[in-house]
């Protein structure tokens, strides 16, 4: 069974892409995380956890949920980690997590996807995002083949910098940066409540038709990136920057539709199109 957590759609796409390839069930953990549902889950097939990394490790809210939730059936757990640049030494902490859970760690695989962390970085243009997604295809195919064949993921060598990023930097990043104090809403707000609806921690409440942020934020960027009017800002940094959601999410929102099927077509992409984008990127780098 494939379980995913996704703020702006990258991990959702990766999970459905892999699930569509190997014919496995795909489950969005949003409601379980939001509602604190830690009821037992069962799967005869290996577990595949697809998630973004926050400060070079899996989000703490997901780690806490996994510790509290009993996963029965198949003991094998794979981790597919989406990121803007790298996953650091996340594998070290995932091995420990699996040991705590009594599960068999089968490795973690890095999948570089478009940057969405608008609190610190600049999201890509739509064209650049699609190019990056095309380049992610080999990693997603590798993940599907490994899980489908029962082989562990081949992990990259860990550098000293990786250890520092996932260790000391992660420990400092959460208390210093992970808070909602800089979020605010502009006059463009139409009181639709979308921001409150997509918050996995129920940290946003509507008062007088406007969002108010609490103190329990995980910096998933769902509220600011999925606001249909781009009416939410994060301090001064986000002003004038594009909001990133996985391209198909934006298209589906515009069309008033929701993706229903797994795999490429459910995400608004054609498999050949992605492969062509990947090929074009490689040829461009060779010039």
Beta strands, then each sheet from edge to edge (+ up, - down):
strand 1: 2-5
strand 2: 26-28
strand 3: 41-43
strand 4: 47-54
strand 5: 57-58
strand 6: 71-73
strand 7: 76-83
strand 8: 104-112
strand 9: 183-185
strand 10: 204-207
strand 11: 210-213
strand 12: 232-234
sheet 1: 2+ 1+ 4+ 5-
sheet 2: 2+ 1+ 4+ 7+ 8+
sheet 3: 3+ 6+
sheet 4: 9+ 12-
sheet 5: 10+ 11-
end
